[in-house]
Amino acid sequence: MSNRTTSGESILRRTVLKASAVTMSALGLMTTASGREEENQTTEEEPRESAGPKGYFIGLNQVTDTDRFLNEYIPIASETVDEYGGETLVFSVDEVDVLEGEWEYNVTVVLEFPSVEEAQNWFTDETYQEAAEIAEESTEYRDLVVTSEFAE
């Protein structure tokens, strides 16, 4: 896939980006460039402690039904991420500069969890799996990965 987009694709991407930002902000998942949480996000729970390396979920999606993905999948998925101590590090809607190779995704997500085990527990959670079905139905394809940071 080329890095160039048609006018229609560009409008769709801007619409998705704006809707995503509104949705993520409403759910309290946006952070500022300095890494500080937005003021509308409450932090009532203590973060989970982990003795091991943190776990990361990386989702690369080619979304075909934007409305369903944003309005049905994202709210459920975001709620379940919180339940497992996860934090959204990246939520990008096709605003990437391809440095090398092909990039065929229009939504990129990176989540951080206290451990790989928590990331895996989140992914296999019954409620999240129901949301994942919505994501599968509203995307052309998805590539999902769980990995860990380097152990110190």
Steps between C-alpha positions, in 0.01 A plus 500: 500500500631842412548774754284728281129534562205617296294798609222270621744290702650814648159629609414161650830491689452851640146409604619180668783687674267768636240245612772287659644794689156596631425140598836441666483836681150425623625168632792671672765327290677799347833623633679820425827514311681526834343173609273659762147372522224737396321664792168332416646159580458382856768291663314341790667161475859429591704366207571128513852409595693238308831339581568409137520693175196686373286348227408678178211433264550626146199505270522588131160527333357576158160632611221473244198593718619809684171574674472151648869485595492835682153483654474132592850354529703788651275569804492133605868440430602815689302400807657155509852646458444702818387189689839336436710803590569585136579838352465624143840618377415539129171538316580611146268528203718467188699813567836327465807580295609176338879493520547165330280231347123494467245605764153363443336588832279792588483451878798424725464437873767437765388412852724458804414255779672435834620162365477271198268281706261792558505579126417136422230492770346814351505357149331175608244679723146397405375859467798600287453196276142617433642839399768328292223337294373851416853604403539195276170579328591867449851449363641350183788352695671528836848416622530468876808446715575473872862554597707614797746773568862406561550363850721720714 
